[in-house]
Amino acid sequence: MGEEEIKKITSLAVEEAINKTLATLGLNPNDVYETQADMAYLRNLRKGSEDVARKIKTSVISLLIPTALYLLWLALKNEIVK
């Protein structure tokens, strides 16, 4: 076996393994643009979910801090009035 033949066999084996792995993941190895579009959609979905989570956390924190300060103010006011 020559070096060229070994490279050809290796290349075919690697290509087959990659195609099989992509097919197992549910991706079409023959349509690169569709796979790229799927990955871009998933990336946008993930970023959108992260943005929503960040906004919810910000809303909860901006609700809790003034509430805690108000309760502290009421407690101090009740202590002063007594």
Backbone hydrogen bonds, N-H to C=O, Kabsch-Sander energy under -0.5 kcal/mol:
donor,donor_aa,acceptor,acceptor_aa,energy
6,I,2,G,-2.0
7,K,3,E,-2.3
8,K,4,E,-2.3
9,I,5,E,-2.5
10,T,6,I,-2.6
11,S,7,K,-2.7
12,L,8,K,-2.3
13,A,9,I,-2.3
14,V,10,T,-2.6
15,E,11,S,-2.6
16,E,12,L,-2.4
17,A,13,A,-2.3
18,I,14,V,-2.6
19,N,15,E,-2.6
20,K,16,E,-2.4
21,T,17,A,-2.3
22,L,18,I,-2.8
23,A,19,N,-2.4
24,T,20,K,-2.1
25,L,21,T,-1.7
26,G,23,A,-1.0
27,L,22,L,-3.0
31,D,28,N,-1.0
32,V,30,N,-0.6
35,T,31,D,-1.8
36,Q,32,V,-2.5
37,A,33,Y,-2.3
38,D,34,E,-2.4
39,M,35,T,-2.3
40,A,36,Q,-2.4
41,Y,37,A,-2.4
42,L,38,D,-2.4
43,R,39,M,-2.3
44,N,40,A,-2.5
45,L,41,Y,-2.4
46,R,42,L,-2.5
47,K,43,R,-2.6
48,G,44,N,-2.4
49,S,45,L,-2.2
50,E,46,R,-2.4
51,D,47,K,-2.2
52,V,48,G,-2.3
53,A,49,S,-2.5
54,R,50,E,-2.4
55,K,51,D,-2.4
56,I,52,V,-2.4
57,K,53,A,-2.4
58,T,54,R,-2.4
59,S,55,K,-2.3
60,V,56,I,-2.6
61,I,57,K,-2.6
62,S,58,T,-2.6
63,L,59,S,-0.9
64,L,60,V,-2.6
65,I,61,I,-2.3
67,T,63,L,-1.4
68,A,64,L,-2.7
69,L,65,I,-2.4
70,Y,66,P,-2.5
71,L,67,T,-2.5
72,L,68,A,-2.3
73,W,69,L,-2.5
74,L,70,Y,-2.6
75,A,71,L,-2.4
76,L,72,L,-2.6
77,K,73,W,-2.7
78,N,74,L,-2.6
79,E,75,A,-1.9
80,I,76,L,-2.2
81,V,77,K,-2.2
82,K,78,N,-1.6
